[in-house]
Amino acid sequence: MADRPILFSAPMVRALLAGRKTQTRRTLGQFDVFRLPDGSGAPVSCLHMEGEPLPRVTIGRVVTERKLKAAVGDRLWVKESWWIATMYSYGTTPGGCEISPPPLAHRKRDPVHYDADGNPPNVGNRTYGPEGLRGGSFAAPDPYAVWLKKPSIHMPRWASRLTLIVTDVRVEQLQDISEADAIAEGIERHHSGWMPYSTAFYEADGVTPANYHLDPRESYRSLWNRINGFGAWEANPWIACYSLRVIKQNIDQIEKVAA
């Protein structure tokens, strides 16, 4: 069992928080699948060999060098887009030079806000007065000056608020997803069906999709293409599917338990 970081977009973080998302799929890259004597493709799976930290992709009876990103029992701490309150001055050196903010890894006492929850609060402070800031910038509470937005890749472990326990892993092609698995990926209900994540038809507000998908797999197809680019679903890549148990706590605030 190991602790590993994993990146999620803001919509997927909201799905995790809402309890809709209990699976995630990650591509494995390209590899050749040889043919069996009957002409069919060799079965592709994964095998976690004793003493190794991660499962490997198997093709037929061949154990390849390609490894998955996590194993059953691993704890994944979620990295997401976020904001951190920052002061304009952290003091000066004896020579009069401004001291830069400490590295993010050492700013555990500074307030944070998560992008998936919307914009940070724009509050009055001694730097900008009672009105705060305008034009897409946000004033932070005293003694801080502003909120600075950071990408998910820069989130340190201490700032993570979600921990995922891997309960199952398997290898399959993307289009093998079932209706139940598509729902477990966190797609949203919409009208009498499921959300179309790419559509040309909208309600009068110009934002709300006017149509919907009856098949959850079609909803997930549109979501996959929206995230990964046009034609990504049609390419039907090999993926690793990870089933997850979601814990709404920082990884260092929970006890290590078996999945």
BELKAPE-V43378 format. One record per pair of residues at least 4 apart in sequence whose ideal C-beta (glycine too) atoms are under 8 Angstrom apart, sorted by sequence separation. I is the first residue (numbers start at 0). J is the second residue. D is the distance in Angstrom with one decimal. If there is no record, write none. Layout:
# BELKAPE-V43378
I,J,D / I,J,D
This chain:
# BELKAPE-V43378
7,11,4.3 / 8,12,7.0 / 9,13,6.6 / 10,14,6.6 / 11,15,6.5 / 12,16,6.4 / 13,17,6.1 / 15,19,7.9 / 34,38,6.0 / 35,39,5.2 / 47,51,6.9 / 51,55,7.4 / 57,61,6.5 / 69,73,4.5 / 91,95,5.6 / 92,96,4.6 / 101,105,4.5 / 102,106,7.4 / 112,116,6.8 / 123,127,6.9 / 124,128,7.8 / 127,131,5.7 / 132,136,4.2 / 139,143,3.8 / 149,153,4.6 / 154,158,5.3 / 155,159,7.9 / 171,175,4.3 / 176,180,4.8 / 177,181,7.0 / 178,182,6.7 / 179,183,6.4 / 180,184,6.7 / 182,186,6.3 / 188,192,7.8 / 189,193,6.0 / 201,205,5.3 / 202,206,7.4 / 213,217,7.6 / 214,218,7.3 / 215,219,6.3 / 216,220,6.3 / 217,221,6.7 / 218,222,6.5 / 219,223,6.1 / 220,224,6.5 / 221,225,6.2 / 222,226,6.4 / 223,227,5.7 / 224,228,6.8 / 227,231,3.6 / 230,234,6.1 / 248,252,4.8 / 249,253,7.6 / 7,12,5.1 / 14,19,4.6 / 15,20,4.9 / 34,39,7.0 / 35,40,7.2 / 57,62,5.3 / 58,63,6.2 / 91,96,6.3 / 101,106,5.5 / 123,128,6.0 / 127,132,5.6 / 132,137,5.9 / 139,144,6.3 / 149,154,6.8 / 154,159,6.3 / 171,176,7.8 / 176,181,5.4 / 181,186,6.1 / 188,193,6.5 / 189,194,4.1 / 201,206,6.5 / 202,207,4.1 / 212,217,4.1 / 224,229,5.9 / 226,231,7.8 / 227,232,7.9 / 231,236,7.7 / 248,253,5.0 / 14,20,3.8 / 34,40,6.2 / 35,41,5.7 / 47,53,7.4 / 48,54,8.0 / 57,63,6.8 / 69,75,6.2 / 91,97,6.0 / 92,98,6.3 / 100,106,7.2 / 123,129,3.7 / 131,137,7.0 / 132,138,4.6 / 138,144,7.0 / 139,145,5.6 / 187,193,7.1 / 188,194,7.3 / 189,195,7.2 / 201,207,6.3 / 202,208,7.5 / 212,218,4.5 / 224,230,7.2 / 33,40,7.7 / 34,41,7.1 / 47,54,4.1 / 48,55,7.0 / 55,62,5.4 / 56,63,4.8 / 90,97,7.9 / 91,98,6.3 / 112,119,3.9 / 123,130,6.3 / 124,131,7.3 / 131,138,3.8 / 138,145,6.1 / 139,146,5.0 / 186,193,5.4 / 187,194,4.3 / 201,208,6.1 / 202,209,5.2 / 224,231,5.4 / 246,253,5.8 / 7,15,6.9 / 32,40,4.8 / 33,41,5.3 / 46,54,6.0 / 47,55,7.8 / 55,63,5.9 / 89,97,7.6 / 90,98,4.6 / 112,120,7.5 / 123,131,5.4 / 137,145,6.7 / 138,146,7.6 / 176,184,7.7 / 186,194,5.9 / 200,208,6.6 / 201,209,5.6 / 223,231,5.8 / 224,232,5.1 / 11,20,6.3 / 32,41,5.7 / 45,54,4.2 / 46,55,5.8 / 55,64,7.0 / 56,65,4.3 / 88,97,6.2 / 89,98,4.4 / 122,131,5.7 / 136,145,6.4 / 137,146,4.4 / 200,209,4.3 / 212,221,7.3 / 223,232,4.9 / 45,55,6.4 / 55,65,6.4 / 56,66,7.6 / 88,98,7.6 / 89,99,6.8 / 121,131,4.1 / 136,146,8.0 / 198,208,4.6 / 200,210,4.9 / 32,43,6.0 / 45,56,5.6 / 46,57,5.0 / 55,66,5.5 / 56,67,7.3 / 89,100,5.7 / 121,132,6.1 / 127,138,4.7 / 198,209,7.5 / 11,23,7.7 / 44,56,7.7 / 45,57,6.2 / 54,66,6.9 / 55,67,7.5 / 89,101,7.3 / 126,138,7.1 / 198,210,5.8 / 220,232,4.7 / 43,56,6.7 / 44,57,5.0 / 53,66,4.4 / 54,67,4.8 / 132,145,7.0 / 195,208,5.0 / 43,57,7.0 / 48,62,7.3 / 53,67,5.5 / 86,100,7.3 / 124,138,5.3 / 194,208,6.9 / 244,258,6.7 / 43,58,5.5 / 53,68,7.4 / 85,100,5.9 / 123,138,6.8 / 124,139,6.7 / 195,210,5.6 / 7,23,7.8 / 42,58,7.7 / 46,62,5.9 / 53,69,7.2 / 54,70,5.7 / 121,137,4.5 / 122,138,5.8 / 124,140,6.2 / 125,141,5.5 / 195,211,6.1 / 41,58,5.1 / 42,59,6.4 / 53,70,5.5 / 120,137,7.2 / 121,138,5.6 / 122,139,7.0 / 124,141,4.7 / 125,142,8.0 / 127,144,7.5 / 194,211,7.0 / 195,212,5.6 / 5,23,7.7 / 41,59,3.7 / 52,70,6.7 / 119,137,4.9 / 122,140,5.2 / 126,144,4.6 / 193,211,6.2 / 194,212,7.4 / 118,137,6.3 / 124,143,7.2 / 126,145,8.0 / 189,208,6.6 / 192,211,3.8 / 193,212,4.6 / 41,61,7.9 / 83,103,7.0 / 119,139,7.3 / 120,140,7.8 / 124,144,6.8 / 190,210,7.9 / 191,211,6.4 / 192,212,5.2 / 193,213,7.5 / 190,211,4.3 / 192,213,4.8 / 193,214,7.5 / 45,67,6.0 / 189,211,4.7 / 191,213,7.9 / 193,215,5.0 / 195,217,7.9 / 196,218,7.0 / 47,70,5.7 / 83,106,6.6 / 195,218,6.7 / 198,221,7.7 / 35,59,7.4 / 47,71,7.3 / 85,109,7.3 / 193,217,7.3 / 194,218,5.5 / 197,221,4.7 / 33,58,6.7 / 84,109,5.4 / 193,218,3.6 / 196,221,4.1 / 30,56,7.1 / 32,58,5.7 / 33,59,7.0 / 83,109,5.5 / 84,110,4.3 / 192,218,7.6 / 195,221,5.5 / 196,222,4.3 / 83,110,7.3 / 84,111,7.5 / 119,146,4.3 / 194,221,7.9 / 197,224,6.3 / 30,58,7.5 / 83,111,5.3 / 194,222,7.7 / 196,224,7.8 / 197,225,5.4 / 27,56,6.4 / 82,111,6.6 / 83,112,7.9 / 110,139,6.8 / 186,215,5.9 / 196,225,4.5 / 81,111,5.7 / 82,112,4.3 / 110,140,7.0 / 81,112,6.7 / 82,113,7.7 / 187,218,7.9 / 81,113,5.3 / 82,114,6.8 / 186,218,4.5 / 30,63,7.0 / 80,113,7.7 / 81,114,5.9 / 110,143,7.0 / 182,215,5.1 / 186,219,5.5 / 79,113,6.1 / 80,114,3.8 / 109,143,7.3 / 112,146,6.5 / 114,148,7.0 / 181,215,4.0 / 30,65,6.3 / 79,114,6.7 / 80,115,7.4 / 181,216,4.8 / 184,219,5.5 / 79,115,6.0 / 178,214,7.0 / 186,222,6.2 / 28,65,7.2 / 82,119,4.7 / 178,215,5.0 / 181,218,6.7 / 27,65,6.4 / 178,216,5.9 / 181,219,4.0 / 184,222,7.5 / 87,126,7.0 / 177,216,7.7 / 27,67,7.5 / 176,216,6.1 / 25,68,5.9 / 176,219,6.4 / 103,149,7.2 / 111,158,5.3 / 113,160,6.8 / 103,153,6.2 / 107,157,4.9 / 173,223,7.0 / 1,52,5.9 / 103,154,8.0 / 104,155,4.6 / 103,155,5.1 / 104,156,8.0 / 104,157,7.4 / 85,139,7.1 / 82,137,7.5 / 84,139,3.8 / 103,158,7.7 / 84,140,7.0 / 86,142,6.3 / 86,143,5.3 / 87,144,4.7 / 85,143,6.1 / 86,144,5.6 / 87,145,7.8 / 174,232,7.1 / 84,143,3.9 / 85,144,6.6 / 173,232,6.5 / 183,242,7.7 / 85,145,5.9 / 180,240,7.2 / 84,145,7.6 / 85,146,7.4 / 173,234,7.9 / 174,235,4.8 / 15,77,7.1 / 84,146,5.8 / 85,147,4.9 / 173,235,5.4 / 5,68,7.7 / 83,146,7.1 / 84,147,8.0 / 172,235,5.2 / 173,236,5.6 / 5,69,7.6 / 82,146,4.3 / 83,147,5.8 / 172,236,7.1 / 173,237,7.8 / 3,68,7.2 / 12,77,6.8 / 82,147,6.5 / 172,237,5.8 / 173,238,5.2 / 3,69,5.8 / 82,148,5.2 / 83,149,6.2 / 171,237,7.4 / 172,238,7.1 / 12,79,4.9 / 81,148,7.5 / 82,149,6.9 / 170,237,6.4 / 171,238,6.6 / 80,148,7.1 / 81,149,5.5 / 170,238,7.3 / 1,70,7.4 / 80,149,7.2 / 170,239,5.7 / 171,240,6.3 / 0,70,7.7 / 3,73,5.8 / 5,75,4.3 / 7,77,5.5 / 9,79,6.7 / 80,150,5.9 / 81,151,7.5 / 169,239,7.5 / 170,240,7.6 / 2,73,7.3 / 3,74,7.5 / 4,75,7.2 / 5,76,7.3 / 6,77,7.8 / 7,78,7.4 / 8,79,7.7 / 9,80,5.9 / 80,151,5.0 / 168,239,6.2 / 169,240,5.2 / 0,72,4.2 / 1,73,5.2 / 2,74,4.9 / 3,75,5.5 / 4,76,5.7 / 5,77,6.0 / 6,78,4.9 / 7,79,5.7 / 8,80,7.8 / 79,151,5.0 / 168,240,7.0 / 0,73,6.0 / 1,74,7.6 / 2,75,7.8 / 3,76,7.6 / 4,77,7.9 / 5,78,6.8 / 6,79,7.6 / 78,151,4.5 / 81,154,5.7 / 167,240,8.0 / 168,241,5.6 / 0,74,7.1 / 2,76,6.6 / 4,78,5.2 / 78,152,6.7 / 167,241,7.4 / 168,242,7.5 / 79,154,6.4 / 83,158,7.7 / 167,242,3.9 / 78,154,4.2 / 165,241,5.5 / 166,242,4.8 / 81,158,6.3 / 165,242,7.2 / 166,243,6.6 / 165,243,6.4 / 166,244,5.5 / 164,243,6.7 / 76,156,5.9 / 79,159,7.9 / 163,243,4.3 / 164,244,4.2 / 78,159,6.5 / 163,244,7.0 / 77,159,5.6 / 79,161,7.8 / 163,245,5.9 / 164,246,6.8 / 76,159,4.3 / 77,160,7.4 / 162,245,7.9 / 163,246,7.3 / 77,161,3.9 / 161,245,6.7 / 162,246,4.4 / 76,161,7.4 / 77,162,7.3 / 161,246,7.3 / 76,162,5.6 / 77,163,6.6 / 161,247,6.2 / 162,248,6.0 / 75,162,7.0 / 76,163,7.9 / 160,247,6.9 / 161,248,7.8 / 162,249,7.0 / 74,162,5.8 / 75,163,4.2 / 160,248,7.3 / 162,250,4.5 / 74,163,7.2 / 75,164,7.8 / 160,249,6.1 / 74,164,5.9 / 75,165,6.6 / 159,249,5.6 / 73,164,7.7 / 74,165,7.8 / 159,250,6.2 / 162,253,6.1 / 72,164,7.5 / 73,165,4.7 / 157,249,7.1 / 164,256,7.7 / 166,258,4.8 / 72,165,6.4 / 156,249,8.0 / 165,258,6.3 / 71,165,5.5 / 156,250,6.7 / 157,251,7.2 / 164,258,4.8 / 70,165,6.6 / 71,166,6.6 / 156,251,7.0 / 69,165,5.0 / 71,167,6.3 / 71,168,6.0 / 70,168,6.7 / 16,115,7.4 / 69,168,6.9 / 12,113,7.3 / 67,168,6.0 / 13,115,5.2 / 12,115,4.0 / 67,170,7.6 / 9,114,5.3 / 10,115,7.7 / 9,115,4.0 / 54,168,6.1 / 56,170,6.0 / 45,168,6.3 / 45,169,6.8 / 44,169,7.2 / 45,170,4.7 / 44,170,5.5 / 43,170,5.6 / 43,171,7.6 / 8,151,7.9 / 27,170,6.9 / 7,151,7.3 / 6,151,4.9 / 16,161,7.4 / 6,152,6.7 / 15,161,5.8 / 26,173,8.0 / 15,163,7.7 / 12,161,7.1 / 24,173,6.9 / 4,156,7.4 / 24,176,7.7 / 4,159,7.9 / 5,163,6.9 / 22,180,6.0 / 24,184,7.1 / 22,183,4.3 / 23,184,7.3 / 21,183,4.9 / 22,184,5.4 / 19,182,7.9 / 20,183,7.1 / 20,184,6.4 / 20,185,3.1 / 19,185,4.5 / 19,186,7.6 / 17,185,8.0 / 19,187,7.3 / 75,243,7.5 / 15,185,7.2 / 14,185,3.1 / 68,239,6.7 / 67,239,4.7 / 69,241,5.9 / 14,187,7.8 / 68,241,7.9 / 76,249,7.5 / 11,185,6.2 / 76,250,4.2 / 74,250,5.9 / 56,237,7.8 / 74,255,7.2 / 72,257,6.2 / 72,258,4.8 / 71,258,6.0 / 43,237,6.4 / 45,239,7.2 / 29,236,7.6 / 30,237,7.0 / 28,236,7.9 / 27,236,7.1 / 28,237,7.8 / 26,236,4.9 / 27,237,4.7 / 26,237,7.3 / 27,238,6.2 / 26,238,5.4 / 27,239,5.8 / 25,238,6.3 / 24,238,4.5 / 25,239,5.4 / 24,239,7.1 / 24,240,5.3 / 25,241,7.3 / 23,240,7.7 / 24,241,7.6 / 8,226,7.1 / 22,240,6.1 / 23,241,5.3 / 22,241,6.7 / 22,242,5.5 / 23,243,6.6 / 21,242,6.4 / 22,243,6.5 / 21,243,5.4 / 20,243,7.7 / 21,244,7.4 / 21,245,6.8 / 20,245,7.5 / 18,245,7.2 / 15,245,5.4 / 16,247,6.8 / 2,250,6.2 / 0,255,7.2 / 0,257,7.5
